[in-house]
Amino acid sequence: MTGVQTCALPIFNFIAAKGGRLIYLCGQDTIGEKNLLPGSVLEGYLPIISCSAKLTKAKDPRIRMTAQDKKIKGVSWGKNAAAFYYQKVTPSKRANVLARVDGHPLLLKAKVGKGEVIFFAGTTLGYSEKGEKQKPFWETREWQKTLKALFRYLNKKK
């Protein structure tokens, strides 16, 4: 078991047993680069079953909301928010895909026992090519609003 897995296990056990909630934000060296998912303790708790070993550069970096995403009050990606690189993931059967990039899941959520985990597969890498109107999601006001909305959603009383 890696250090990440050792630290994560008590957190995920608490979420499942007590109804806790967590937002898992990917980065450049998150799951895929270190191959942390297959057979790890993370596998049973995250709303994904596989993750690409390398980051994927988006051909169409615009973030697209799904109908499920619209149910979380305050989530808004705007017209120009873009994720230029992301971890290509395969959702688990229990996952709800909240947003996509390049047609692939970008924001997912799933029940974990009594709790819930939200997983974001985007990274803070890349910028738009010349002439493109897309703006990196992390530089948009919508990203701040979306994070606040997700925290409000996860903090709501059951």
Order of alpha helices (4+ residues) and beta strands (2+ residues): alpha-beta-beta-beta-beta-beta-beta-beta-beta-beta-beta-beta-alpha
